[in-house]
Amino acid sequence: MTLNAERIKLQTVRSPWWTALAVALISLGLAAIQASAASPGDTVPPERAVIGVATFGVPVLMILSALMITGEHRTGLIRTTFLATPNRVRVLVAKVVVAAVFSGIITAVLSVASVALVDATVKDGGRPGAFLAEPAVWRTAGAVTLYAVFGAVLAVGLGALVRHSAAAVAVLLLMPFVIEPLLGAAPHVGEHIGPLFPFANASTFTQVPWLQTFSLWWGPVGAGLYFAAVALSVFVLAAVVVIRRDP
Amino acid sequence: MIELSGLTKVFGRTRAVDDLTCSIEPGMVTGFLGPNGAGKTTTMRLILGLDQPTAGTATIDGKTYRHVSRPLRMVGALLDARQVHPNRSARNHLRWIAASNGIPRKRVDEVLEMVGLSRAAGKNAGALSLGMSQRLGIAAALLGDPPVLLFDEPVNGLDPEGIRWVRTLMRTLAGEGRTVFVSSHLLSEMANTADRLVIIGRGRLIAATTMADFLSRAGVSSVRVRSPQLGHLHEILSAAKLSADRDGDVLLVRDASAAQVGEIAAQHGLTLHELAAQQASLEEAYMDLTQDSVDYRSSGVRQ
């Protein structure tokens, strides 16, 4: 019931659809740039094809997920939500499921579409759709989709914790694009704390090239688990706080 | 039935609700009165599980709100009509609320019809006027057909027609045997609507009484008399079974008319320097009760 209510909430405002459209344009646009930048006879690996989805699409979807809850705090709608469903953990879980499914589906579709676009542009004479048989394509699309899913968990948790849209958006943008790259590049300390950053781990997991890479002895799978653990921790912390706090 | 027992909520140093104990009965409209900042909204939020009490309990038919799985079928509440997503239509707003409590979708159109919003149902909630928002909030409260209803200042910002509609609605709901608990900071709003009154000030219970009781108390008229022979007059009045209180050189005679006191004084040849009837109005009786508990008093204009 709560899940159905949250699904209706997402579907009855326009912003998710505009966001999805923007994410599609960024993702496919960057895929097209990757394809056109490739020299003749070159192959573009799938993790380069999905660079737009992973580096810009997923963060935008995370902002949308965070706004699903900070927006309710801004309008006071959260009180109506808690009146309808006094079990606040159930509300948070429903929001996470809806956000994760929405982000996951869009990311999965756009990842495959990005590879298809690159494949269609940089053609080496194979039959169309042959890329679908390559395990590397599915590995990449799967990893980026999982990144989006746990990104949604992280974002809803963060939104529930900070309650203010501006604060949530600031964290979600500054963390991957400013704080992590700056601290990671800091002399002496960077190489030590860099591997602990959640988005650095997400990047290692998806293997999509980003500003910097750290050598993580726990490898891509470990990095994926690390990011998921950070996301779930933030969510659990949010649940504990939301149970106690008067909205 | 709503039962409050020792209900207390402390914010920092402020005791917003202070040891409130009372019960709100079904089948009647109970007015919840108090000056602004008296703790009415906080009390309602405590009943609805939005705020957690510092001490005490608030139960509805014996249950704590936060432990009910489909609460909208038990309690409907209008807190702040502006708590909507501005870009979601009125109908879709009610749709998700209905879905959250397993209420059939056709009920959405029923309540829209009941509050007279059928034609505006497709409008975005943010585009509705204050009066229409209030109706949407009431529609949401009625969705689950609940036996208990709470309205926080439901007529705020309504035009006279809207006010009359809300009053009639509350009377109808109570007539159907439901518990109706309505807050207001204006007694006049409640005078024609409520059967019982719960009056609070600074979070404390000042009075829990029937409207009839309150009215008779408000109707008390007294007479103010000044006389050089005040002591003698006091004795004579007491002999005539009129109770009076002496306040300096003034005597306040309760439950008496100016004519009565004047005649008694004339019969005994007493000189009167002042004889004035004092009729307490409904508002005055209310002000009297809540006077000490107004937090945000204006400093007043000296004349």
HADDOCK unambig.tbl for C-alpha pairs under 7 A between the chains (distance, minus, plus):
assign (segid A and resid 1 and name CA) (segid B and resid 99 and name CA) 5.83 0.50 0.50
assign (segid A and resid 1 and name CA) (segid B and resid 100 and name CA) 4.77 0.50 0.50
assign (segid A and resid 1 and name CA) (segid B and resid 101 and name CA) 6.33 0.50 0.50
assign (segid A and resid 1 and name CA) (segid B and resid 102 and name CA) 6.11 0.50 0.50
assign (segid A and resid 2 and name CA) (segid B and resid 100 and name CA) 4.69 0.50 0.50
assign (segid A and resid 4 and name CA) (segid B and resid 99 and name CA) 6.30 0.50 0.50
assign (segid A and resid 4 and name CA) (segid B and resid 100 and name CA) 6.85 0.50 0.50
assign (segid A and resid 5 and name CA) (segid B and resid 96 and name CA) 4.51 0.50 0.50
assign (segid A and resid 5 and name CA) (segid B and resid 97 and name CA) 6.65 0.50 0.50
assign (segid A and resid 5 and name CA) (segid B and resid 99 and name CA) 5.18 0.50 0.50
assign (segid A and resid 5 and name CA) (segid B and resid 100 and name CA) 4.96 0.50 0.50
assign (segid A and resid 8 and name CA) (segid B and resid 96 and name CA) 5.70 0.50 0.50
assign (segid A and resid 9 and name CA) (segid B and resid 96 and name CA) 6.32 0.50 0.50
assign (segid A and resid 12 and name CA) (segid B and resid 88 and name CA) 6.10 0.50 0.50
assign (segid A and resid 12 and name CA) (segid B and resid 92 and name CA) 6.56 0.50 0.50
assign (segid A and resid 13 and name CA) (segid B and resid 87 and name CA) 6.23 0.50 0.50
assign (segid A and resid 13 and name CA) (segid B and resid 88 and name CA) 5.56 0.50 0.50
assign (segid A and resid 75 and name CA) (segid B and resid 83 and name CA) 5.67 0.50 0.50
assign (segid A and resid 75 and name CA) (segid B and resid 84 and name CA) 6.34 0.50 0.50
assign (segid A and resid 75 and name CA) (segid B and resid 85 and name CA) 6.46 0.50 0.50
assign (segid A and resid 76 and name CA) (segid B and resid 83 and name CA) 4.71 0.50 0.50
assign (segid A and resid 77 and name CA) (segid B and resid 83 and name CA) 4.60 0.50 0.50
assign (segid A and resid 77 and name CA) (segid B and resid 84 and name CA) 5.17 0.50 0.50
assign (segid A and resid 77 and name CA) (segid B and resid 85 and name CA) 6.62 0.50 0.50
assign (segid A and resid 80 and name CA) (segid B and resid 83 and name CA) 6.85 0.50 0.50
assign (segid A and resid 83 and name CA) (segid B and resid 48 and name CA) 6.88 0.50 0.50
assign (segid A and resid 84 and name CA) (segid B and resid 71 and name CA) 6.51 0.50 0.50
assign (segid A and resid 84 and name CA) (segid B and resid 72 and name CA) 6.16 0.50 0.50
assign (segid A and resid 84 and name CA) (segid B and resid 97 and name CA) 6.53 0.50 0.50
assign (segid A and resid 84 and name CA) (segid B and resid 100 and name CA) 6.33 0.50 0.50
assign (segid A and resid 84 and name CA) (segid B and resid 101 and name CA) 6.71 0.50 0.50
assign (segid A and resid 85 and name CA) (segid B and resid 100 and name CA) 6.94 0.50 0.50
assign (segid A and resid 86 and name CA) (segid B and resid 66 and name CA) 4.99 0.50 0.50
assign (segid A and resid 87 and name CA) (segid B and resid 66 and name CA) 6.60 0.50 0.50
assign (segid A and resid 246 and name CA) (segid B and resid 50 and name CA) 6.01 0.50 0.50
assign (segid A and resid 246 and name CA) (segid B and resid 51 and name CA) 4.86 0.50 0.50
assign (segid A and resid 246 and name CA) (segid B and resid 52 and name CA) 6.85 0.50 0.50
assign (segid A and resid 247 and name CA) (segid B and resid 50 and name CA) 6.53 0.50 0.50
